[in-house]
Structure formats: C-alpha cells, structure tokens
Amino acid sequence: MDIRDVPEAHVDRAMELVYLVFHDNPDEEKRKHHRELVLACERVGAYDGDTLVGFVAAHRFTLSVPGGDLPCPGLTFVSVAPTHRRRGVLSAMIAELFRRGARQGRPLAALWASEDAIYGRFGFSPAMYGLSVEIDSRRPLGLRIAPDERPLRLIDPADAPAVAGPYLDATRAARAGRIARDAERWTGEWLTEEAEEDDELSPPRIVALGAEGDPLAGYAVYRTKAGNDDTGTPGVVRVDELEADDAAAAAALWRYVTSIDLTGTVRAWGRPLDDPLLLFAADRDQVRVTGVHPGLWVRLVDVRAALTGRTWAAPVDLVLDVHDAHLPANTGRFRLTAGPDSRTYEPTGDAPDLTLDVRELAACYLGGTEVRHLVRAGLVREHTEGAAARLDAALRTDLLPNTGDEF
C-alpha cells in the first residue's frame, strides 16, 4: 500500500468508500455537507495502485485538558475497502497520522469508536464515560432544591455562536475533554436543521437562563418530537446539551425542558457521570439512568508533551515504566515530577513505581479513570505501595471529563 495525502480531487472517491463501508446512501444535501466537512480535514489515504482502498480524515481540533488546551486531531470517516481487510491498511494509516502528530506538536488524538475492539490495540482508550438519562415528564419534575428564578428566553440558533459560544468556552476551562467549537461547528454540525438519527425531531431549540443583556447562567439545546395519539406514545424532548453555572441554574433548565406542553418524556445522552441532576432530583424513579457508555477515546501520541501540557492537582514524583507498541519514543522508564506549578517528565534508570501501557495512561489522563482501578483490574502493575493512589491524587479534577460533541 502507498500511504499518502488524499487530494481534493479524490474526496468524492473517499466518500464513496466511506458510504460503502458504513452501508450508507445519503441524499445529495448530506453528501455535500460531508464533502465540505472532509475538505476542512487533514486526509490520509491508502492506495493500491491508483485505487483508494483506505481513508482517514482528521479534524483539526483543540481539546480541553486540565489547566489548558492541547491540539488534538479528531479521527473520523475511518474506512477500509472490504477487499483489503486484514492487510495492515488501517494500521498503516493510523501510524502515519501518529508520525505527523508527533512531528507537528500534536500530543493527543481522539475519536468516537464505532467498534471498541478495533481502537484499543492502537493505544486509544475511553477517557470519559457518559450517561443516558430518561425523565418521566408527565408530571412536574420533583426537585430537592429551589431552581434559579432568573428569566428564561429562547435564542435564535443563528445567534448561538455569539450568545452561547462564550459560555461554552468557559465550561471547557472547567471540564476536560471538550472540543473548541467555532462558529462553523456550531451552525454546521451542532445546530443543523435536521436530526441525523430521527427525521421526526424538530429543528434545534435553545433556551438560555438570564435576561437579555445580563451574563448567561446556563443554556440548553434541545429538540422535540410529537406524540402519537393512536399508540398513546407521548411527545419527546431530546436534550442535546445542558450547561449551567450551578445546581440551581441546572434545576431551572431541567424544569423547563420537562414542562414543555404535549410531551411526556425527556431523554438526554452523554451526560457526565457527576451530573448534579442525579442528586437534586427528588424521585429517582422519575429520573432514570438508562445506560452508561464510553465517551471520547483519547490517545497520547507524545506522552511527554501530553503529561507536561496539563496541570496537576497535587505534587507527585513517580517513575513510570511505559510501553507503547506503536510509538517507540514513548516506551521506556520516565520520572514524572509534577505539581500545581511545574511538571517534568524525563528518562531515568531508577526502579519503576508503576508499569503500564500507553492505553492505560490515556484512560486516566483527563481524570476519568482512577489508576487504582486499573491496578485492581490487572492492567497496571504497582511496584511501590501507594504509587497508584499518589498518581490518582495528582490527576484528580474538580469535575469529571465529559463531552457529547460527536464527530
């Protein structure tokens, strides 16, 4: 295979390969949208002669990490022709993206996994988990706290980048794992008129908490779906995003989405594991967790740059013996010395405190998985008693990482 850039002239060929692999046949409008999306991405292809047999696109994303932001390509449209499976095509394309990332100062990579079994072997791991929540809204939402009583107002989706965008940027600083969303991503991806999963859902609606001219205290993006009188199925509200300053502001927004007329069910996907809704809801039979699922998968392409590019909650001085089957520069014994104001990661010949694969390091990097749980699972070896607990204390974040921003 010849692994090289996919030029603009081959983008249509690349998308036909994607549709073949994912058994898709989108309409012309969706095809046009996909093409525009891919043209803005970095594109790597595998060629067998003149035939494109593999394709990966990478969004040029920035990801929030504890204490800051790091460049993080977002892999998407990953496809290998059915005639060329099990011939190393995917491995070669991802290896090329890893080489570019390490060379160009992009210490992370991320994706949403269509099949979990595929990406772990490349060093990716779920860096966060999300909840699916369903609320019975045929009766008022029971709350244990008083909601924020500031006024609610609807925002035109066209105004979302200017009104809600700055608020989302602030939440990114507080919660790791979030993608920077520019105006194009707001309008072209997040607030499209049609819902890809269900064509019966309404266009997006945005409700904001706070009077016009005052700072926002929170907002929610949602869609609605009419009920079916013949079957007795109630109308549905699907909450795509809900951000709030505090529990009282969140309570006000949840109260709003559960009180929309002619609906009886509210569903939300990708909520953080530490969502305060689960604590301030008065009746957990009314607010049910219907699923827990892996969220964004992260890969540490340059371990040193990734570890020194985030802040640390507590001082830590440990020797990590890291294994990386795909990027030898990450493999070896390194001393991690970090604290609230400094961090270094340098080769050492000292005995290790912990031995782990780069995949496990990715799992705990944003604070979404505790190292001690990986030790208990047999995935990390603790040589020095208490080393896992010390690393956990340093990795800890006030809020668990979370994003529902799929790509």
C-alpha positions as CSV (number, residue, x, y, z in Angstrom):
1,M,0.0,0.0,0.0
2,D,1.0,3.6,-0.7
3,I,0.1,5.8,2.2
4,R,-0.3,9.5,1.2
5,D,-2.4,12.6,1.3
6,V,-5.8,12.4,-0.3
7,P,-6.1,15.4,-2.6
8,E,-9.3,17.4,-3.1
9,A,-9.7,15.7,-6.5
10,H,-10.1,12.4,-4.7
11,V,-12.5,13.4,-2.0
12,D,-15.6,12.1,-3.8
13,R,-13.8,8.8,-4.2
14,A,-13.0,8.8,-0.5
15,M,-16.6,9.5,0.4
16,E,-17.9,6.7,-1.8
17,L,-15.5,4.3,0.1
18,V,-16.9,5.6,3.4
19,Y,-20.5,5.0,2.2
20,L,-19.6,1.5,1.0
21,V,-18.0,0.6,4.4
22,F,-20.8,2.1,6.5
23,H,-23.6,0.8,4.3
24,D,-24.9,4.4,3.8
25,N,-26.6,6.1,0.9
26,P,-27.2,9.7,2.0
27,D,-29.1,12.3,-0.1
28,E,-27.4,15.0,-2.1
29,E,-27.6,17.6,0.7
30,K,-25.9,15.3,3.2
31,R,-23.3,14.3,0.6
32,K,-22.5,18.0,0.1
33,H,-22.2,18.5,3.8
34,H,-19.8,15.5,4.2
35,R,-17.7,16.8,1.4
36,E,-17.4,20.3,2.9
37,L,-16.5,18.7,6.3
38,V,-13.8,16.5,4.8
39,L,-12.3,19.3,2.8
40,A,-11.6,21.1,6.1
41,C,-9.8,18.0,7.5
42,E,-6.4,16.5,7.1
43,R,-6.8,13.5,4.8
44,V,-4.7,10.3,4.7
45,G,-5.4,7.5,2.2
46,A,-4.1,4.1,1.3
47,Y,-3.7,3.4,-2.4
48,D,-3.4,0.1,-4.1
49,G,-2.0,1.3,-7.4
50,D,-4.5,4.1,-8.4
51,T,-7.3,2.7,-6.3
52,L,-8.1,4.3,-3.0
53,V,-8.7,1.4,-0.6
54,G,-8.4,3.1,2.8
55,F,-9.3,6.6,4.1
56,V,-9.0,8.5,7.4
57,A,-9.9,12.2,7.9
58,A,-8.7,14.2,10.9
59,H,-10.5,17.3,12.2
60,R,-8.1,20.0,13.4
61,F,-9.4,20.1,16.9
62,T,-8.3,21.7,20.2
63,L,-9.2,19.7,23.3
64,S,-9.5,21.0,26.8
65,V,-7.2,19.3,29.3
66,P,-6.8,20.1,33.0
67,G,-5.5,23.6,33.1
68,G,-5.5,24.4,29.4
69,D,-5.9,23.3,25.8
70,L,-3.9,21.0,23.5
71,P,-4.0,20.3,19.8
72,C,-5.9,17.0,19.2
73,P,-6.8,15.7,15.8
74,G,-10.2,14.1,15.7
75,L,-10.2,11.0,13.6
76,T,-13.4,10.3,11.6
77,F,-14.7,8.5,8.4
78,V,-12.2,5.7,9.1
79,S,-12.7,3.2,6.3
80,V,-11.0,0.2,4.6
81,A,-12.4,-1.4,1.5
82,P,-13.8,-4.9,2.2
83,T,-11.4,-6.3,-0.4
84,H,-8.4,-5.1,1.6
85,R,-9.3,-6.0,5.2
86,R,-6.6,-7.7,7.4
87,R,-3.8,-6.4,5.2
88,G,-2.5,-3.7,7.6
89,V,-4.2,-0.8,5.8
90,L,-5.8,0.7,8.9
91,S,-2.6,0.2,10.9
92,A,-0.5,2.0,8.2
93,M,-2.9,5.0,8.0
94,I,-3.1,5.5,11.8
95,A,0.7,5.1,12.0
96,E,1.1,7.9,9.5
97,L,-1.2,10.1,11.5
98,F,0.7,9.4,14.7
99,R,4.0,10.2,13.0
100,R,2.6,13.5,11.8
101,G,1.2,14.3,15.2
102,A,4.5,13.7,17.0
103,R,6.4,15.7,14.4
104,Q,4.0,18.6,14.3
105,G,3.5,19.1,18.0
106,R,0.0,17.5,18.4
107,P,0.4,15.3,21.5
108,L,-3.1,13.9,21.5
109,A,-5.5,12.2,19.1
110,A,-9.2,11.3,19.7
111,L,-12.1,9.6,18.1
112,W,-15.5,8.1,18.8
113,A,-15.2,4.3,18.4
114,S,-17.7,2.6,16.1
115,E,-16.2,-0.7,17.3
116,D,-14.5,-0.8,20.7
117,A,-12.3,-3.8,19.8
118,I,-10.6,-2.0,17.0
119,Y,-9.0,1.0,18.6
120,G,-7.6,-0.3,21.9
121,R,-4.9,-2.0,20.0
122,F,-3.7,1.3,18.6
123,G,-3.4,2.8,22.1
124,F,-6.7,4.6,22.3
125,S,-8.8,4.3,25.4
126,P,-12.1,5.8,26.7
127,A,-11.0,8.9,28.6
128,M,-14.5,9.5,29.9
129,Y,-17.9,7.9,30.3
130,G,-21.4,9.3,29.7
131,L,-24.9,8.6,31.0
132,S,-28.1,8.2,29.1
133,V,-31.0,9.7,31.2
134,E,-34.8,9.5,30.8
135,I,-37.2,11.6,32.7
136,D,-40.9,10.9,33.0
137,S,-42.3,14.4,32.4
138,R,-46.0,13.6,32.5
139,R,-45.8,15.1,36.0
140,P,-43.8,18.1,37.3
141,L,-40.1,17.4,37.9
142,G,-39.6,16.8,41.6
143,L,-36.6,18.8,42.9
144,R,-34.9,18.9,46.3
145,I,-33.5,22.3,45.7
146,A,-35.0,25.7,44.6
147,P,-34.4,26.4,40.9
148,D,-32.8,29.7,39.8
149,E,-35.7,32.0,39.1
150,R,-34.0,34.3,36.6
151,P,-35.9,34.6,33.4
152,L,-35.7,32.1,30.6
153,R,-35.5,33.1,26.9
154,L,-35.3,31.4,23.6
155,I,-32.3,32.1,21.4
156,D,-32.3,32.0,17.6
157,P,-29.9,29.2,16.6
158,A,-28.2,31.6,14.2
159,D,-27.2,33.7,17.3
160,A,-25.8,30.7,19.3
161,P,-22.1,31.2,18.4
162,A,-22.3,34.8,19.7
163,V,-24.6,34.2,22.7
164,A,-23.9,30.6,23.9
165,G,-20.5,30.2,22.4
166,P,-18.6,32.2,25.0
167,Y,-20.5,30.4,27.8
168,L,-19.4,27.0,26.4
169,D,-15.8,28.2,26.2
170,A,-16.0,28.9,29.9
171,T,-17.2,25.4,30.6
172,R,-14.4,24.0,28.6
173,A,-11.9,25.5,31.0
174,A,-13.7,23.9,33.9
175,R,-14.3,20.4,32.5
176,A,-11.6,18.5,30.5
177,G,-12.3,16.6,27.3
178,R,-14.2,19.3,25.4
179,I,-13.6,20.3,21.8
180,A,-13.3,24.0,21.0
181,R,-16.4,24.8,18.9
182,D,-16.1,27.7,16.4
183,A,-19.0,29.3,14.6
184,E,-18.8,26.8,11.7
185,R,-19.0,23.9,14.1
186,W,-21.9,25.4,16.0
187,T,-24.0,26.1,12.9
188,G,-22.7,23.4,10.5
189,E,-22.6,20.4,12.9
190,W,-24.3,21.1,16.3
191,L,-27.3,23.1,15.2
192,T,-28.2,21.6,11.8
193,E,-31.9,21.8,10.9
194,E,-32.3,18.0,10.6
195,A,-31.5,15.5,13.3
196,E,-29.5,12.8,11.6
197,E,-30.8,10.0,13.8
198,D,-34.5,10.8,13.6
199,D,-36.1,12.8,10.9
200,E,-39.3,13.3,13.0
201,L,-37.4,15.5,15.5
202,S,-37.8,19.3,15.3
203,P,-35.0,21.7,14.4
204,P,-32.8,22.6,17.4
205,R,-34.2,25.0,20.1
206,I,-32.0,26.9,22.5
207,V,-33.2,28.2,25.8
208,A,-31.0,30.5,27.9
209,L,-31.2,31.4,31.6
210,G,-30.8,35.1,32.3
211,A,-32.3,38.3,31.0
212,E,-31.1,39.7,27.7
213,G,-28.1,41.9,28.3
214,D,-27.1,40.0,31.5
215,P,-24.5,37.3,31.7
216,L,-25.9,33.8,30.9
217,A,-26.3,31.5,33.9
218,G,-26.8,28.5,31.6
219,Y,-28.4,27.2,28.4
220,A,-29.9,24.0,26.9
221,V,-30.1,22.8,23.3
222,Y,-33.0,20.5,22.7
223,R,-35.3,19.1,20.0
224,T,-38.9,17.9,20.3
225,K,-40.9,15.1,18.7
226,A,-44.7,15.0,18.6
227,G,-46.5,12.1,20.3
228,N,-48.7,9.5,18.6
229,D,-52.3,9.6,19.7
230,D,-53.1,6.2,18.1
231,T,-50.5,4.4,20.1
232,G,-50.6,6.6,23.2
233,T,-46.9,7.4,22.8
234,P,-46.1,10.8,24.5
235,G,-44.2,13.6,22.8
236,V,-40.4,13.5,23.4
237,V,-37.9,16.2,24.3
238,R,-34.3,15.3,23.4
239,V,-31.7,17.3,25.3
240,D,-28.5,17.6,23.3
241,E,-26.6,19.9,25.7
242,L,-27.3,21.5,29.0
243,E,-24.7,23.7,30.7
244,A,-25.3,25.7,33.9
245,D,-23.4,27.8,36.4
246,D,-24.5,25.8,39.4
247,A,-27.1,23.3,40.6
248,A,-29.9,25.9,40.9
249,A,-29.3,27.1,37.3
250,A,-29.3,23.4,36.1
251,A,-32.5,22.8,38.0
252,A,-34.2,25.7,36.3
253,L,-33.2,24.4,32.8
254,W,-34.3,20.8,33.6
255,R,-37.6,22.1,35.0
256,Y,-38.1,24.0,31.7
257,V,-37.4,21.0,29.4
258,T,-39.6,18.7,31.5
259,S,-42.6,21.2,31.4
260,I,-42.9,21.6,27.6
261,D,-46.5,21.1,26.5
262,L,-47.6,18.0,24.7
263,T,-44.6,16.0,25.7
264,G,-44.2,13.2,28.3
265,T,-40.6,12.0,28.1
266,V,-37.3,13.8,28.2
267,R,-34.2,12.0,27.0
268,A,-30.6,13.1,27.3
269,W,-27.5,11.3,26.1
270,G,-23.8,11.9,27.0
271,R,-24.5,13.4,30.4
272,P,-21.4,13.5,32.8
273,L,-21.2,10.8,35.5
274,D,-21.2,13.6,38.1
275,D,-24.3,15.4,36.7
276,P,-25.9,17.1,39.7
277,L,-29.4,16.2,38.3
278,L,-29.0,12.7,39.8
279,L,-28.6,14.2,43.2
280,F,-31.1,17.0,43.3
281,A,-33.9,15.0,41.6
282,A,-36.4,14.2,44.3
283,D,-37.6,10.9,42.7
284,R,-35.1,8.6,41.0
285,D,-38.0,6.6,39.6
286,Q,-38.9,9.7,37.7
287,V,-35.2,10.4,36.6
288,R,-33.7,7.2,35.5
289,V,-30.2,6.3,34.2
290,T,-30.9,4.1,31.2
291,G,-27.3,3.5,30.2
292,V,-23.6,4.2,30.8
293,H,-21.3,4.2,27.8
294,P,-17.7,5.0,26.8
295,G,-17.3,8.6,25.6
296,L,-14.5,10.2,23.7
297,W,-11.5,7.9,23.1
298,V,-8.1,9.5,23.6
299,R,-4.6,8.5,22.5
300,L,-1.3,10.0,23.9
301,V,0.8,10.4,20.8
302,D,3.6,12.3,22.6
303,V,3.4,11.2,26.2
304,R,5.9,13.7,27.5
305,A,4.2,16.7,25.8
306,A,0.8,15.4,27.0
307,L,1.8,15.0,30.6
308,T,3.6,18.3,30.8
309,G,0.8,20.1,28.9
310,R,-1.8,19.6,31.7
311,T,-1.8,20.9,35.3
312,W,-1.7,18.6,38.3
313,A,-3.8,18.7,41.5
314,A,-1.2,17.6,43.9
315,P,2.6,17.1,44.0
316,V,3.7,13.7,42.6
317,D,7.2,12.2,42.0
318,L,7.0,8.7,40.4
319,V,8.9,6.6,37.9
320,L,6.6,5.2,35.2
321,D,7.6,2.3,33.1
322,V,5.6,2.9,29.9
323,H,5.0,0.5,27.0
324,D,3.9,1.7,23.5
325,A,3.8,-0.9,20.8
326,H,3.3,1.8,18.0
327,L,5.4,4.7,19.0
328,P,8.8,3.6,20.4
329,A,9.7,7.1,21.6
330,N,7.0,6.8,24.3
331,T,8.4,3.4,25.5
332,G,10.8,3.5,28.5
333,R,11.2,4.4,32.1
334,F,10.5,8.0,32.9
335,R,10.3,10.1,36.1
336,L,7.2,12.2,36.3
337,T,7.7,15.1,38.7
338,A,4.7,17.4,38.8
339,G,2.7,19.7,41.0
340,P,0.4,22.7,40.8
341,D,3.1,25.0,39.4
342,S,5.5,22.7,37.4
343,R,5.8,19.4,35.6
344,T,8.7,17.4,34.1
345,Y,8.9,14.0,32.5
346,E,12.4,12.7,31.9
347,P,14.1,9.4,31.2
348,T,15.6,7.6,34.2
349,G,17.3,4.4,35.1
350,D,15.6,4.3,38.5
351,A,13.3,1.4,39.5
352,P,9.7,1.9,38.4
353,D,6.8,2.7,40.8
354,L,4.2,1.8,38.2
355,T,4.3,-0.2,34.9
356,L,1.6,0.5,32.4
357,D,0.7,0.6,28.7
358,V,0.1,3.9,27.0
359,R,-3.5,2.8,26.6
360,E,-4.0,2.9,30.4
361,L,-2.2,6.2,30.6
362,A,-4.7,7.6,28.1
363,A,-7.6,6.2,30.2
364,C,-6.6,8.2,33.3
365,Y,-5.0,11.2,31.6
366,L,-8.1,13.5,31.8
367,G,-9.1,12.2,35.3
368,G,-11.9,10.0,34.0
369,T,-10.5,6.7,35.3
370,E,-8.6,6.1,38.5
371,V,-5.2,4.3,38.3
372,R,-6.0,2.2,41.4
373,H,-9.0,0.7,39.5
374,L,-6.6,-0.2,36.6
375,V,-4.3,-1.8,39.2
376,R,-7.2,-3.9,40.6
377,A,-8.1,-4.9,37.0
378,G,-4.6,-6.2,36.4
379,L,-3.9,-3.6,33.7
380,V,-1.4,-1.6,35.7
381,R,1.4,-3.1,37.9
382,E,2.1,-1.3,41.1
383,H,5.7,-1.8,42.3
384,T,5.6,0.7,45.1
385,E,2.8,0.6,47.6
386,G,0.6,3.7,47.4
387,A,2.0,4.8,44.0
388,A,-1.4,4.5,42.3
389,A,-3.1,6.5,45.0
390,R,-0.5,9.3,44.7
391,L,-0.9,9.4,40.9
392,D,-4.7,9.5,41.3
393,A,-4.4,12.4,43.7
394,A,-2.3,14.3,41.2
395,L,-4.6,13.5,38.2
396,R,-7.8,14.4,40.1
397,T,-10.0,17.2,38.7
398,D,-12.9,19.0,40.3
399,L,-15.3,17.9,37.5
400,L,-15.1,14.6,35.6
401,P,-14.2,14.9,31.9
402,N,-17.2,14.8,29.6
403,T,-18.3,15.7,26.1
404,G,-21.3,14.8,23.9
405,D,-19.7,16.5,20.9
406,E,-19.5,13.6,18.5
407,F,-17.7,13.7,15.2
